[in-house]
Amino acid sequence: MRILRLVDPDRYAVEFHPYITVLAGADEEQRRAIVAAFEAVAAGQATVLQGLIEVHGVVLDLDEHALDLLDLDDADVDVCVRADELPGNNSGGVERQVREAERRLQSLEQPRRDRQTALEAAAAASERALAALAAQSALTAQAETSAVPDPAVARSALAERRADLQAERDRLAVVLDPGAASALDEARVRLDAVAPDPTDAPSPIPISDPVPDPIPVPVPVLVPDPDGDPDRLGDLRAALSLHRLYDPSPVRSALDEVRAGRTAGDMEPSTEALSLVDRLDGFDREIASLDAEVASAPTSAEVEAAKERVDQLRLRLREQERLLEAQDDGASDIQLLEQAHLDVERARDAVGGRFGRARAQARVDAAVAAEAEILGRLGLTSYTEFLTLGGSGAPGQHPTHEIDAARAAVAQAEAEAAQLDRRASAAIRLAELVEDRGRARDQARALLEDPNLADEAITSALVQLRVPADDTESIETLVEVLETVGLSVRGLDLSPAEVETMTADWLAEHQHTEARLSRLIDELEGRIPPDEEPSSLEPTEASEVEDRFSEARAVVAAAQARVMAHEAAASALADVEAALAEVEEALDHLPVSQPDHADSSDGLAAAEAAASAQATVAELAAAVDATETEYHRAVEELAALRHTLSELEHEPPPVNEIEWYLLARLAAQRNQSFVGSLPLVIVGALDDVDDDDGMEHLLDRLERMAGAVQIVHITDDPRILGWADGLDDDRAAVVRPEVARTSGA
């Protein structure tokens, strides 16, 4: 993958060469934005800059859709090289530590604020709980020592009214009939179907028509009506039967299984640890297979010499092939002469650069010699004579066996260079494997919580590591059982602990509802005379009727009654909810009281609440102290690192170590996902190199890798700018930020 263009709309744009780009003249803000864009693209993330990217010859817009196609989310490669990362830089390690310390300090900021806020809220809650406990204690003492009536009569009355309202609310909730409207529609369809004659059939009964014997509409009363007790008893029994349709036994069994598994504390091998064992074993085998090959790895000078020899032989072969093509037509020599003269002029222009003077002069000499050879074949002494006379000459002869020999020499040189390159790549791959194995070992030590564990003991410790057994299966069973009772939690993204808590709440509510309905039924059964009690809840079979039309009208009337009952119940339920809200508000504004021994649980609850609040405060205070200690330690560590960095004396990095470091970075970025390579961005990292010859050698080495990896230098160093200017346009470009063109321009 190569980035071809980055644009900050209405501000600036940068065009990148597909091989080598030297970006000069960028201010600090532009540098940061461009570097951030390269890093974001390499991680498969969107960037604030727009642009174009090229993948295997296909040019795409730089947007989220294109990045999703590239599958770069798993790529963990740092594509930017900075000065402090170069080997031999005496401040590089300290600067990295400073950046890590800054990130660690920043990560502690939010937890520190959150815990402090939680502590303040818990302290306020504790103060309220202590105040409530003090007031409750005072009222209790007053009730025990005073003969006057209890001062909490108002609270007791409100509490009784609240209980009555809650009972009425629950009764009305049972009476609600959401399916009444659809039942009425079905009844009307049935009535139309059984009408003997559509013209004689009576029109559907409007909802406002009087209905014979309507279903009693529940009304919100706080004192049971003796006349309505039989109907209410039937409603309560129906509600209890409906409630018992959901059997809590499977839910309770599934919850007990989850808790039993957690209590047993079963342990099992860690899948993460076993995965690390496999990775380490793979690294060891591959390293062992490369050791023998790396032992005979060539030096960089040997690889360089082999590539130079290939280039020279290829150049000689091209010249010989060009001469052979000129045998058939003298006009070809004229074209060759013109091209050779153009090569001479280009080579002479490059001699004035600061870098590569020797190589540029060699190009001039080679070009002049090639021009002289063609002039000799044409019988001319100079290019000026060629222009004056118009030029003509007979083509020369060139034996083909020399071309065959030249081709064989090129093939042999290419094979030797490829073999040396493979052996050098093996050395780079070995360095990568050793580094990856080191990171895997560090990860294993972190998992084992033993940073000083010896390398040879890591594998054994990982195999022996045991972790709590996974309760995913039992939690999944619990979730499935909850769905059978109408409690669906699968799409709520709850943790296992939250699912367990919700299940316990449902069981408690189910038990409470059944107990409450049973209690109300028992109370009404004791109050209703035996002759008024409904004999059976089962509906009696309808007597045979001769007129099916009359039966359908009766069904419509019953459905209309259901609709009216549902609407009346919904209205009454809204009134009860409003009254209940008023009672709750009144209770909130009354002081805590304990009128008699029957309400002594209020004092116990207040004491428990105060103790719980104080325990919460103590726990949060300890957490805040630990966070503060860690935070201040991070601040001190950052200050010490910055002081150490300020005292370090700058030393230029050694070129030979930088060369192998950058080659290893390039090798790490050659194959990422299916996009191929990722660009390498050198952010002023070479500006401090004081060895001009070493700098030129290093830049030339990087230039040879540009065909596989796009290289971007972000620098204003005149040496690097001059070096890039001396390269052909198809290999490199020196660019600067340009004013971005808006879409309407």
C-alpha positions in Angstrom: 0.0 0.0 0.0 1.2 3.5 -0.8 -0.3 6.9 0.1 -0.4 9.2 -2.9 -2.1 12.3 -1.5 -3.1 13.9 1.8 -5.4 16.9 1.9 -6.6 19.2 4.7 -9.5 20.8 2.9 -9.2 24.6 2.2 -5.7 24.6 3.8 -3.0 22.5 2.3 -2.4 19.4 0.2 0.7 17.1 -0.2 1.4 14.8 -3.2 3.6 11.8 -2.4 5.9 9.9 -4.8 5.0 6.2 -4.9 8.7 5.3 -4.1 10.6 8.0 -2.3 9.3 11.4 -1.1 11.2 14.1 0.8 8.6 16.4 2.4 10.2 19.8 3.1 8.8 23.2 4.3 6.1 21.7 6.5 5.4 23.5 9.8 5.0 21.7 13.1 1.2 21.5 12.9 1.3 20.1 9.4 4.0 17.5 10.4 1.9 16.3 13.3 -1.2 15.9 11.2 0.6 14.1 8.4 2.4 11.7 10.8 -0.9 11.0 12.6 -2.5 10.3 9.2 0.2 7.7 8.3 -0.1 6.1 11.7 -3.9 6.0 11.5 -4.0 4.5 8.0 -1.5 1.8 9.0 -3.8 0.8 11.9 -6.9 0.8 9.6 -8.4 3.8 11.3 -10.0 6.9 9.8 -8.0 10.2 9.7 -9.0 13.8 9.7 -7.1 14.3 6.4 -8.6 13.2 3.1 -6.5 11.7 0.2 -5.8 8.8 -2.1 -4.1 5.5 -1.5 -2.9 2.9 -4.0 -3.1 -0.9 -3.4 -1.7 -3.3 -6.0 -2.2 -0.7 -8.7 -5.8 0.2 -7.7 -6.3 3.8 -6.5 -8.9 4.3 -3.7 -10.2 7.3 -1.8 -8.8 7.5 1.7 -12.0 6.9 3.7 -13.5 4.4 6.2 -15.0 2.2 3.5 -11.7 1.7 1.8 -9.9 1.1 5.1 -12.5 -1.5 6.1 -11.7 -3.4 2.8 -8.0 -3.4 3.6 -8.4 -5.4 6.8 -5.6 -3.5 8.7 -7.3 -3.7 12.2 -4.9 -6.4 13.4 -1.7 -4.7 12.0 0.5 -3.7 14.9 3.3 -1.9 13.2 4.8 1.5 14.0 5.4 3.1 10.6 7.1 6.2 11.8 10.8 6.4 12.8 12.0 9.2 15.1 15.4 10.3 16.2 15.1 8.9 19.7 14.3 5.4 18.3 17.6 5.0 16.5 20.2 2.7 18.0 23.1 4.4 19.6 21.1 7.5 20.5 22.0 8.0 24.1 18.7 9.8 24.8 16.4 7.5 22.8 15.6 5.1 25.7 15.0 8.0 28.1 12.7 9.8 25.6 10.7 6.6 25.1 10.4 6.2 28.9 9.2 9.8 29.1 6.5 9.2 26.5 5.4 6.0 28.3 5.4 7.8 31.6 3.2 10.6 30.1 0.8 8.1 28.7 0.7 6.2 32.1 0.0 9.5 33.9 -2.7 10.4 31.5 -4.4 7.0 31.9 -4.5 7.6 35.7 -6.2 11.0 35.4 -9.8 9.8 34.7 -9.9 6.9 37.3 -8.5 9.4 39.8 -11.3 11.9 39.1 -14.0 9.1 39.0 -12.9 7.6 42.4 -12.8 11.1 44.0 -16.3 11.9 42.7 -17.6 8.5 44.0 -15.9 9.1 47.4 -17.6 12.5 47.7 -21.0 11.1 46.8 -20.5 8.2 49.3 -19.4 10.7 52.0 -22.6 12.7 51.4 -24.7 9.6 51.5 -23.0 8.5 54.8 -23.7 11.9 56.3 -27.4 11.6 55.4 -27.5 8.0 56.8 -25.9 9.1 60.1 -28.4 12.0 60.3 -31.3 9.6 59.7 -29.9 7.2 62.3 -29.6 10.0 64.9 -33.2 11.2 64.2 -34.5 7.6 64.5 -32.7 7.1 67.8 -34.2 10.4 69.1 -37.7 9.4 68.2 -37.2 5.9 69.6 -36.1 7.4 72.9 -39.0 9.8 72.9 -41.5 7.0 72.3 -40.0 4.9 75.1 -40.0 7.7 77.7 -43.1 9.7 76.8 -46.7 8.9 77.4 -48.0 11.2 74.7 -49.2 9.7 71.4 -46.6 8.6 68.9 -45.4 11.6 66.8 -45.2 9.3 63.7 -49.0 8.8 63.3 -49.0 10.7 60.0 -46.2 8.4 58.6 -48.0 5.3 59.7 -51.3 6.5 58.0 -49.4 7.3 54.8 -47.7 4.0 54.9 -51.1 2.2 55.2 -52.5 4.2 52.4 -49.5 3.4 50.2 -50.0 -0.3 50.9 -53.7 -0.1 49.9 -52.8 1.9 46.7 -50.1 -0.6 45.8 -52.6 -3.5 46.3 -55.2 -1.7 44.2 -52.6 -1.0 41.5 -51.6 -4.7 41.3 -55.3 -5.7 41.1 -56.0 -3.2 38.2 -52.9 -4.4 36.4 -54.4 -7.9 36.4 -57.7 -6.6 35.1 -56.1 -4.9 32.1 -57.1 -6.7 28.9 -54.9 -5.6 26.0 -56.4 -8.2 23.6 -59.9 -6.8 24.0 -59.8 -4.7 20.9 -58.7 -7.6 18.6 -61.3 -9.8 20.2 -64.0 -7.3 19.3 -62.8 -7.2 15.7 -62.9 -11.0 15.5 -66.4 -11.0 17.0 -67.7 -8.5 14.4 -66.2 -10.6 11.6 -68.0 -13.7 13.0 -71.2 -11.7 13.2 -71.0 -10.7 9.6 -70.2 -14.3 8.6 -73.3 -15.9 10.2 -75.8 -13.2 9.2 -78.7 -15.0 7.3 -79.0 -12.1 4.9 -76.6 -9.2 4.6 -79.5 -6.8 4.0 -81.2 -8.0 7.1 -78.2 -8.3 9.3 -78.2 -5.7 12.0 -75.3 -3.3 11.9 -72.4 -3.9 14.3 -73.2 -2.7 17.8 -71.4 0.6 18.3 -69.1 0.8 21.3 -71.4 3.5 22.8 -74.5 1.3 22.6 -75.8 -0.1 26.0 -74.6 -3.6 26.6 -76.7 -6.0 28.7 -75.0 -7.3 31.8 -71.7 -5.5 31.3 -68.6 -6.9 33.0 -68.1 -5.0 36.3 -65.5 -2.3 35.9 -63.0 -2.1 38.7 -62.8 1.1 40.6 -59.9 2.3 42.7 -61.2 1.9 46.3 -59.0 1.6 49.3 -61.6 -0.2 51.4 -63.0 -3.5 49.9 -66.7 -3.2 48.9 -68.7 -6.1 50.4 -70.9 -6.2 47.3 -68.0 -6.5 45.0 -66.0 -9.1 47.0 -67.2 -12.2 45.0 -66.1 -10.6 41.7 -62.8 -9.5 43.1 -62.2 -12.9 44.5 -62.6 -14.4 41.1 -60.3 -11.8 39.6 -57.6 -12.6 42.3 -58.0 -16.3 41.7 -57.6 -15.8 37.9 -54.5 -13.6 38.5 -53.0 -16.3 40.8 -53.6 -19.0 38.2 -52.0 -16.8 35.5 -49.1 -16.1 37.8 -48.5 -19.8 38.4 -48.1 -20.4 34.7 -44.5 -19.3 35.1 -42.8 -22.1 37.2 -39.9 -20.6 39.1 -38.3 -24.0 39.9 -36.2 -24.2 36.6 -35.1 -20.7 37.2 -34.1 -21.4 40.8 -32.3 -24.6 39.8 -30.3 -22.8 37.0 -29.3 -20.0 39.4 -28.2 -22.5 42.1 -26.1 -24.2 39.5 -24.3 -21.0 38.6 -23.7 -20.2 42.2 -22.6 -23.7 43.0 -20.0 -23.6 40.2 -18.6 -20.3 41.5 -18.5 -21.5 45.1 -16.7 -24.8 44.2 -13.9 -22.7 42.8 -13.1 -25.2 40.0 -9.8 -24.5 38.2 -8.8 -25.3 34.6 -5.8 -24.7 32.4 -5.5 -21.2 30.9 -6.3 -21.1 27.2 -4.3 -17.9 26.9 -1.3 -19.5 28.6 -1.4 -22.6 26.3 -1.6 -20.3 23.3 1.5 -18.5 24.4 3.2 -21.9 24.8 2.4 -22.7 21.2 3.7 -19.3 20.0 7.0 -19.6 21.9 7.5 -23.1 20.6 7.0 -21.8 17.1 9.5 -19.0 17.6 12.1 -21.5 19.0 11.7 -23.8 16.0 12.0 -21.1 13.4 15.0 -19.5 15.1 16.7 -22.8 15.2 16.1 -23.4 11.5 17.6 -20.0 10.7 20.7 -20.2 12.9 22.8 -22.2 10.4 21.9 -20.0 7.5 22.5 -16.8 9.4 26.0 -18.0 10.5 27.1 -17.6 6.9 25.2 -14.3 6.3 27.0 -11.9 4.0 28.1 -8.4 5.0 26.3 -5.4 3.7 29.3 -4.6 1.6 29.1 -8.0 -0.1 25.4 -7.6 -0.9 26.1 -4.1 -2.2 28.9 -5.2 -4.4 26.8 -8.0 -5.9 23.9 -5.6 -6.7 26.4 -3.1 -8.3 27.8 -5.9 -10.5 24.3 -6.8 -11.6 23.6 -3.1 -12.5 26.8 -2.8 -14.5 26.2 -6.1 -16.4 22.6 -5.1 -17.2 23.8 -1.7 -18.5 26.4 -3.4 -20.7 23.8 -5.8 -22.0 21.4 -3.0 -22.9 24.1 -1.2 -24.8 25.0 -4.3 -26.8 21.4 -5.0 -27.6 20.9 -1.4 -28.7 23.9 -1.7 -31.0 22.6 -5.0 -32.5 19.2 -3.4 -33.2 21.0 -0.6 -35.1 22.4 -3.1 -37.7 19.1 -3.2 -39.8 18.6 0.6 -40.2 21.0 3.5 -40.0 18.2 5.7 -38.8 18.3 3.7 -35.5 21.8 5.0 -35.0 20.6 8.5 -35.4 17.9 7.9 -32.7 20.5 6.3 -30.5 22.8 9.3 -31.0 20.1 11.8 -30.0 19.2 9.7 -26.9 22.9 9.4 -26.0 23.4 13.1 -26.3 20.4 13.7 -24.1 21.9 11.3 -21.5 25.1 13.3 -21.6 23.3 16.6 -20.9 21.3 15.1 -18.0 24.4 13.5 -16.5 26.3 16.8 -16.6 23.4 18.6 -14.9 23.6 16.1 -12.0 27.3 16.8 -11.4 26.5 20.0 -9.5 24.7 18.3 -6.7 26.2 18.0 -3.2 25.9 14.2 -3.0 26.8 11.5 -5.5 29.4 13.6 -7.4 31.7 10.6 -8.1 28.8 8.6 -9.3 27.4 11.5 -11.4 30.8 12.0 -13.0 31.0 8.3 -13.9 27.6 8.6 -15.5 28.9 11.5 -17.6 31.9 9.5 -18.7 29.8 6.5 -19.7 27.3 8.7 -21.6 30.1 10.5 -23.5 31.7 7.2 -24.4 28.4 5.8 -25.7 27.9 9.0 -27.7 31.4 8.7 -29.2 30.9 5.1 -30.2 27.7 6.0 -32.1 29.4 9.0 -33.8 32.3 6.7 -34.9 29.8 4.2 -36.5 28.2 7.2 -38.3 31.7 8.5 -39.4 31.3 11.7 -37.5 33.7 13.4 -35.0 31.2 15.4 -32.9 27.5 16.0 -32.3 27.9 19.5 -33.7 29.1 18.0 -37.0 26.0 15.7 -36.9 23.7 18.7 -36.6 25.5 20.6 -39.3 25.6 17.9 -41.9 22.3 16.3 -41.1 24.1 13.1 -40.2 24.4 9.8 -42.2 26.4 6.8 -41.9 26.4 3.0 -42.4 25.4 0.8 -39.6 28.1 -1.2 -38.0 28.2 -4.9 -37.2 28.0 -6.5 -33.8 28.4 -10.2 -33.3 25.4 -11.9 -31.5 27.6 -14.3 -29.5 28.8 -11.3 -27.3 25.2 -10.5 -26.5 24.5 -14.2 -25.5 27.6 -14.1 -23.3 26.4 -10.8 -21.7 23.0 -12.3 -21.0 24.5 -15.3 -19.4 26.7 -13.1 -17.2 23.7 -11.1 -16.1 21.7 -14.2 -15.2 24.6 -15.6 -13.2 25.1 -12.2 -11.4 21.4 -12.0 -10.6 21.4 -15.5 -9.2 24.4 -14.8 -7.0 22.9 -11.5 -5.8 19.6 -13.2 -5.0 21.3 -15.8 -3.0 23.2 -13.2 -1.0 20.0 -11.2 -0.5 18.2 -14.3 0.8 20.9 -14.9 3.3 20.9 -11.3 4.4 17.0 -11.4 4.7 17.4 -14.5 6.9 19.5 -12.5 9.3 16.9 -9.8 9.4 14.1 -12.4 9.9 16.1 -13.9 12.7 16.4 -10.5 14.4 12.6 -10.1 14.0 11.9 -13.5 15.5 14.2 -12.9 18.5 12.4 -9.6 19.1 9.0 -11.2 18.8 10.0 -14.0 21.1 11.1 -11.5 23.7 7.8 -9.7 23.5 5.9 -13.0 23.9 8.0 -13.9 26.9 7.3 -10.5 28.5 3.6 -11.1 27.9 3.9 -14.5 29.6 5.6 -13.0 32.6 2.8 -10.5 32.9 0.3 -13.3 32.7 2.2 -15.2 35.3 2.7 -12.1 37.4 6.4 -12.8 37.8 8.5 -10.2 35.9 11.8 -11.9 37.0 10.9 -15.4 35.8 13.8 -17.0 33.9 13.3 -17.7 30.2 13.8 -21.5 30.5 11.1 -21.7 33.2 8.4 -19.8 31.3 7.0 -22.7 29.3 6.6 -25.0 32.3 4.9 -22.2 34.4 2.5 -21.5 31.5 1.5 -25.2 31.2 0.9 -25.4 35.0 -1.1 -22.2 35.2 -4.7 -22.7 36.4 -7.5 -20.2 36.3 -11.1 -20.3 37.5 -13.3 -22.5 35.4 -15.4 -20.7 32.7 -19.1 -20.4 33.8 -20.2 -19.4 30.3 -22.2 -22.6 29.8 -24.1 -22.3 33.1 -24.8 -18.6 32.5 -26.1 -19.5 29.0 -28.4 -22.1 30.5 -29.7 -19.6 33.0 -30.4 -17.1 30.1 -32.4 -19.7 28.2 -34.4 -20.6 31.3 -35.2 -16.9 31.9 -36.6 -16.6 28.3 -39.1 -19.4 29.1 -40.6 -17.2 31.9 -40.8 -14.1 29.7 -37.6 -12.5 31.0 -35.4 -12.0 27.9 -31.9 -10.7 28.7 -29.9 -11.9 25.7 -29.8 -8.6 23.9 -29.1 -6.4 26.9 -25.3 -6.9 27.0 -25.3 -7.8 30.7 -22.4 -9.3 32.6 -22.8 -12.7 34.3 -23.1 -11.0 37.7 -25.8 -8.7 36.4 -27.7 -11.7 35.0 -27.4 -13.4 38.3 -28.7 -10.3 40.2 -31.6 -9.9 37.8 -32.6 -13.6 38.2 -32.5 -13.3 42.0 -34.7 -10.2 41.8 -37.2 -12.0 39.5 -37.4 -14.9 41.9 -38.0 -12.6 44.9 -40.7 -10.7 43.0 -42.4 -13.9 41.9 -42.5 -15.2 45.5 -43.7 -11.9 46.8 -46.5 -11.6 44.2 -47.7 -15.1 44.9 -47.7 -14.6 48.7 -49.6 -11.3 48.2 -52.2 -12.8 46.0 -52.7 -15.8 48.3 -53.0 -13.5 51.3 -55.7 -11.3 49.6 -57.6 -14.5 48.5 -57.5 -15.8 52.0 -58.8 -12.5 53.4 -61.7 -12.4 51.0 -62.6 -16.0 51.4 -63.0 -15.4 55.2 -65.2 -12.4 54.5 -67.6 -13.8 51.8 -70.5 -16.0 52.9 -70.4 -19.5 51.5 -73.5 -19.1 49.4 -72.1 -16.0 47.6 -68.7 -17.5 46.8 -68.3 -18.5 43.1 -68.8 -22.2 42.8 -66.2 -22.7 40.1 -63.7 -20.8 38.0 -64.4 -23.0 35.0 -66.7 -21.5 32.5 -70.1 -23.3 32.1 -70.8 -24.7 28.7 -73.2 -22.5 26.7 -76.7 -24.0 26.3 -77.7 -25.0 22.9 -79.2 -22.1 20.9 -81.1 -22.4 17.7 -80.2 -19.0 16.4 -76.5 -18.8 15.6 -76.9 -15.1 14.7 -78.1 -14.3 18.3 -75.1 -16.2 19.6 -72.7 -14.1 17.5 -74.4 -10.9 18.7 -73.8 -12.1 22.3 -70.1 -12.6 21.5 -69.9 -9.1 20.1 -71.6 -7.7 23.2 -69.2 -9.6 25.5 -66.2 -8.3 23.5 -67.5 -4.8 23.7 -67.8 -5.2 27.5 -64.2 -6.4 27.6 -63.1 -3.2 25.7 -65.0 -1.0 28.1 -63.6 -2.9 31.1 -60.1 -2.5 29.8 -60.5 1.2 29.2 -62.0 1.8 32.6 -59.2 -0.2 34.3 -56.5 1.7 32.4 -58.1 5.0 33.5 -58.5 3.9 37.1 -54.9 2.6 37.1 -53.6 6.0 36.0 -55.5 7.6 38.9 -54.1 5.1 41.4 -50.5 5.7 40.0 -51.0 9.5 40.5 -52.3 9.0 44.0 -49.4 6.7 44.9 -46.9 9.2 43.6 -48.4 11.8 45.9 -48.2 9.5 48.9 -44.5 8.7 48.1 -43.7 12.4 47.9 -45.4 13.0 51.2 -43.5 10.2 52.8 -40.2 11.6 51.5 -40.8 14.8 53.3 -41.6 13.3 56.7 -38.9 12.6 59.3 -38.0 9.0 60.2 -40.0 7.8 63.2 -40.5 4.6 65.1 -43.9 4.7 66.8 -43.9 1.3 68.5 -42.1 -2.0 68.7 -44.0 -3.2 65.6 -41.9 -0.7 63.6 -38.6 -1.4 65.3 -37.2 -2.7 62.0 -36.9 1.0 60.9 -34.3 1.6 63.5 -32.4 -1.5 62.5 -32.6 -0.6 58.9 -31.3 2.9 59.6 -28.4 1.5 61.6 -27.6 -1.0 58.8 -27.8 1.7 56.2 -25.4 4.0 58.2 -22.9 1.1 58.7 -23.1 0.2 55.0 -22.5 3.8 54.0 -19.5 4.1 56.3 -18.1 0.9 55.0 -18.5 2.2 51.4 -16.8 5.4 52.4 -13.9 3.5 53.9 -13.5 1.3 50.9 -13.6 4.2 48.5 -11.2 6.2 50.6 -8.7 3.3 50.5 -9.2 3.1 46.7 -8.6 6.9 46.4 -5.5 6.7 48.6 -4.1 3.9 46.4 -4.9 5.9 43.3 -3.4 9.0 44.7 -0.3 7.1 45.7 0.0 5.6 42.2 -0.7 9.0 40.6 1.9 10.9 42.6 4.4 8.1 42.0 3.8 8.5 38.2 4.2 12.3 38.5 7.5 11.9 40.3 8.7 9.3 37.8 7.9 11.6 34.9 9.7 14.5 36.5 12.8 12.4 37.2 12.8 11.1 33.6 12.5 14.6 32.2 15.4 15.8 34.5 17.5 12.9 33.3 16.7 13.7 29.7 17.7 17.3 30.2 21.1 16.4 31.5 22.1 14.0 28.7 24.6 15.2 26.2 23.7 14.7 22.6 25.8 12.3 20.6 25.4 11.7 16.8 24.1 8.2 16.2 26.4 5.7 14.4 25.5 5.1 10.7 26.2 1.4 10.6 23.8 0.6 13.4 21.2 2.9 11.9 21.4 1.0 8.6 20.6 -2.4 10.0 17.9 -0.9 12.3 16.1 0.7 9.3 16.5 -2.4 7.2 14.8 -4.4 9.9 12.0 -1.9 10.1 11.5 -2.1 6.4 11.4 -5.9 6.6 8.7 -5.8 9.3 6.5 -3.6 7.0 6.8 -5.6 3.8 3.8 -7.9 4.3 0.8 -6.6 6.2 -2.7 -8.1 5.4 -3.3 -8.5 1.7 -2.3 -4.8 1.0 1.4 -5.8 0.9 3.7 -3.3 2.5 3.1 -0.3 4.7 4.9 3.0 4.2 7.9 3.9 6.3 8.0 7.5 7.5 11.3 8.9 8.8 10.5 12.0 10.8 13.7 13.9 10.9 15.5 10.9 12.3 18.6 11.3 10.1 19.1 15.1 10.6 21.7 14.5 13.4 23.9 12.2 11.4 27.2 14.0 11.0 28.9 11.5 8.6 28.1 12.8 5.1 29.5 9.8 3.3 27.7 7.5 5.7 24.5 9.4 5.1 24.8 9.0 1.3 25.5 5.3 1.7 22.5 4.9 4.1 20.1 6.9 1.8 21.2 4.7 -1.2 20.5 1.5 0.7 17.0 2.7 1.6 16.5 3.8 -2.0 16.9 0.2 -3.2 14.1 -0.9 -1.0 11.6 1.7 -2.2 10.3 -0.6 -4.8 8.9 -2.8 -2.0 8.1 -0.2 0.6 7.2 3.5 0.1 9.6 5.7 2.0 8.8 9.2 3.2 11.4 11.6 4.6 9.9 14.5 6.6 12.9 16.9 6.9 14.4 20.1 5.9 18.0 18.8 5.9 19.7 20.2 2.7 21.8 17.0 2.3 18.7 14.8 2.0 17.0 17.3 -0.3 20.1 17.4 -2.5 20.3 13.6 -2.6 16.7 13.2 -3.6 17.1 15.9 -6.3 19.9 13.9 -7.8 17.6 10.8 -8.4 15.6 10.2 -11.4 12.0 11.6 -11.4 10.6 8.1 -11.6 12.3 7.2 -8.3 12.0 10.2 -6.0 10.5 13.7 -5.6 11.0 16.6 -3.2 7.6 18.1 -2.4 6.2 20.8 -0.2 2.7 21.5 1.2 0.6 23.3 -1.4 -2.6 25.3 -1.0 -5.5 22.9 -1.2 -8.0 23.5 -3.9 -11.6 23.5 -2.9 -14.2 21.6 -4.8 -15.7 24.8 -6.2 -12.3 26.2 -7.4 
